[in-house]
Amino acid sequence: MTAAWVIIGLLVLGVPLLAWWIAGRPVWGRLRPGAEADPWRDAMRRYRLTPQDTAKVESAVGWGRRLDDPSLRPAAVAWAQSVLDQQAARRARRPLWVRVIGTALILIALGVAVAWQVGGDDEFPWGVIVYWLLSGLLGYWTASAPRRAIRLNSDGAVSPRSR
């Protein structure tokens, strides 16, 4: 009987306290002062984009492509610039030593993967090397996509940042 009362007490008190605690986490609220901008919502409001147009703009920014519709190009440039601004803000908050350690850990993981492959087989693990190189190229391609989107969609116009 005591266990039942404890479970009821946890449900009555614990669940609301847990909900209150989860709701207070910073990941949930973008309406706080100083919260990161939401490029999806901001572009939809500012440029009056339909959901289909927003998906096209987001895809163009995410993959660094030129939009066929000239009326969507300013939205793509603004969206890509806001993504770059967010990345720069995150990079500024991350100290240099964290980036150096992260790069070192990736290189150590690559060395361990190659050593593990070589230790088990007699031939060199070209598959692992090719996989890591292709992963790095894909990472570079997606990281440079907003800059490509700005370059391809600006049409020689002045970007919002350079005014």
N, C-alpha and C positions, 0 to 999 in steps of 0.2 A: 504494500500500500504506500509505503514511503517513496518508493521509486516512481510510482504514478504521480504523486504530488510534486516530486522534483521535476519530472518531465513536463507536467502542466505549468509549473513555475517558469521553467526555461522557455516554454513556448509563449507564455503570456508576457514575460519580461525580456527574454533573450531575443526573440525575433524582431520586435520593434527597435530594440537597441542596436541590433545588427543592421537593420534597414537604415536607421539614422546614421550609423557610422559609415556605411557604404555610400549613402547619399552625400556625405560631406567630403568624399575623396575628390581631389582636384580634376580627375579625369572626366567627371560627369558634367561639370558646369562650365560653359563657355560664356556665360553672361557676367562673370565676375570682372572687375576692373583688372587689366593686365593679362587677361586670358588670351591665348593664341587665337589668331583669326581663323575662321573656317572658310577656306577659299571656295568650296563648293557653294555654300549658302550665300557668301558675299557676292560671288559672280552672278548667281541667279538673280539676286535682288538688284544689283547695280545695272546689269545689262538686260534685265527682264527676259531671261532665257527660259525656254520651256525645258522640261526634263530631257527631251530628246536632244535639244541643242546643248544642254549642259553635259550630257554624256559624250557628245562629239568633241566639245571643247576639252573635257577632261582627258579623253583618249589622245587628242592631239598634243596636249601638254605632257601627258605621261610617256608618250613614245616619241615626242619631238617631230611631229609631222605638220605639214601645211594644211590648213583648212580650205576646202573648196569654196565655201560661202564667205564672201568678203565681209558680211555683216557680223560674223562670228570671230573674225581675226582680232579685233581690239580686245574682246573678252579673253581670248587665248593669251594674248600678250600680258594683260593685267593679271590673269590667273598664274601664269608662269612666273611673273615677277613676285607675286605674293608667296609662291612656293619657294623661290630662291631666298626671299627675305626670311622666311621661317627657317630654312636650312642654315642661313648665316647666324640667326639668333641662337639656334641650338648649338652650332659650332662654337659660338662665342662663350656659351655657358660650359662647354666641355674643355677642360684644361688640356694643354699640349701633351702632358705626360700620359694622359689617358689614351689619347690617339696613338702615341708611340708604343705604349704597352699593347694596345689592341692590334696594331700592325705586327708587332713582334710575336704575339700569340698566334696570329694567322700564319706567319712564316714558320713558326715552330710546329704548328699542326701540319703544314705541308711537308716539312722535313720528316715528321713522325710517320705520316702516311706513306711517303716514299720509302723510308727505312723499313717499315712494316711489310710493304709489298716486295722489296728487294730481299728481305730476310726470309720470306716464305717461298719465293721463286728464284730461279736462276737468271731470269731475264729482267730487263729494266721495265718499270711500270709506266709505259707510255700512256696508258689509259687514264691513270690518275693525273698525270701532268696535263693531258689534253682537257680533262674535266675541269681542273682548277683554272687553266687558261681561259676556257670558254666561260666559266663562271665569272672570272674577273672581267672579261670583255663585256658580258651581259650587264654586270654591275656598273661598269663605266658607261655603257650605252644608256642605261636607265637614269644614271645620275646626271648625265649631261643633256638629257632630254628637254628640261625646261629652257636651257640656253638655246638649244636648237629651235624650239618652238618660238621663242622670242625672235630669233634671227629670221625664221621662215615666214612668220605671220606679221611682222612689223611693216612690210611693204614700203620701206623707206620713210615711214612716218616717225615722228618723234615719240619715243617710248614714254610712258607715264613717269618713269624715274628720272629721265634726263631733262625734264622741264624745270 
